Amino acid sequence: MNLFNRNKKPKQQISGQDEAILAIKHNAQLFVDEATDSQLDYSVQSLSTVDTILDEASQHDLNDQAIKQAIKTLMTKAGSYIFEVAVRKYGGKVFWYDKFDQPILVIGQPQFEVSFLAYQKVQDRLKNGKEDAIPFYFEGIENYIREQRSALIT
């Protein structure tokens, strides 16, 4: 995967539910298209490939000014892919979360509400390493959904 492909910029959420969903779908597909040597099929199992890609990216100096924008782009694309995996499996609605300036996916309403910030998790994975592994994070989301317990998972 060309981790720092600057030619294909992700779409940013502008306004409204429909635009957010379209932007996430678009960004997730960019992530898949750029990961030509991997098997990203929107399955839960493919999140281990996402984790490997993020592990490779985290080997760079993330404080380097030249890399910061590329990392933000990667965060948007990988986070969108994680959202899309969740939406395909569980449904849900995307909202814009002003406090974190990023989308949030809410699953299970009205019976329960599991909400999570995939972009934030990608950023944490890049910064903290394997302790913030994406498959483990997603397993936590699935546990709350299975138990129909409300939670904001960050």
N, C-alpha and C positions, 0 to 999 in steps of 0.2 A: 504494500500500500504506500502510496506517495503521501506521507503524513503531512507534508507541508505544501500541498498543491494550492497555489494561490490563484489559479485560473478559474476555479469553480467556487465562487463565493456562496456561502449558505444564505438562504432567505431568512431574514429576521422577522419576527412576529410584528405585525403593524397594528392591527386592531381587529377585534371580533373573533368569535369562535371558529368560523369557517376558514378565515385566513390563517389562523394558528394551526389548524389541522392540516391545511394544504402545505404550509411552510414546513411542518414537521415531516410530512410524507416526502416532500421534495428533498429535505436535508438528509433523511434516512436513506433515500435512494442514492444520493451523492456518495454517502459513506460506503454503501454496497458497491457502487460502480468503481470507486477508488481502491477498494480492497480486492483487487483482481486475483490475488493469489490465495484467497481465503474462501471459506464456505459460509457466507452470511446469508441465511435463508429465513430470517425473522423468527427462528425457533428459540426457545429458552436455552437450548444447548449451545446455540451460536454465541451466546453472551460470553462464553469462555474465550472465543476468538476475539471478541471486542476487548476483553481484559488483556489478552496477549498484545494486541495492537497498542493499547494504552500503556502497557508495561514498556514496550519498545520506545514509545514517545517520551516516557518519563525519564529515559536515559539521557536526554538532552538537558542542557542548562535552561531550565524553565524561566529563569530570571533574565536571560539574554533578551534585550529589546527586539532584536531581529526575529526571535522565535515567539514572542508573546502573542502577536496577532495570529500566527499560524496555530498556536495552541488554542486560542479562543475559537477559531474556526473548527478545529478538531473537536473541541468540547461541544459545539453546537451540533455537528454532524453525528458524533457518537451518542450524545444525549438524545437526539431525535430518533436514532435507531433503537435505543433502549425503550423510549416511549412507544414506538411503533410495535415492538415485540409485545409490550404490555397491552396495547390497544387491540392487537390481533387476537390475543388470548383472552382478555377480560373485558374489553370495551372500555368505557369511561369517557370523560370529557376533559378537554384541555382548557385551562384558564391562564391568564397572564397574572403572575404573582409579582406585584410592584415591589414588595419589600426586597426581593432577591433579583429583580429585573430579569426574570426568566419564566418560561412556561412551567406549569404544574399540572400533573395529570391526576384527576380525581376518579376513583373507581368505586362502584358499589352503591351509589346513591339510589334511592333514599334509605335503604335498609341499614347501611353502614357507610363509612367514608374512609377509604385508604387513599392518601394523597402522597405524592412524592415528586422530588426535584431531580430529575435525571442529569441535567446539566451540572448541578452542584456536585452530584456524586461523581461524575466524570472528572471534575476539577479536583475533588478530594483524592480520587484514585491516582491522578497524575502527581499530586503533591505528596501524598502519604505512602504510596506504594501498595503492596499486596494486602496490607491490613484493611484496605478499603476495596477489596475485590468485588467486581461487578456481579459475578454469579452468587456470591454470598448475600449481597445486598438484595438482589432480585428474589432470592429464596425467602428473605424476611418479608418482602412485599407479598409473596404468595402465601405465606403463613397467615398473615393478617386477613387476606382475602378469604382463604379457606375457613378461617374461624369467624369470619364476618365481624371482625373487631375494627373499630375506627382508629386511625393513627395517621400522623404526619411523619413520614419517613424521610430523613435527610442523610 
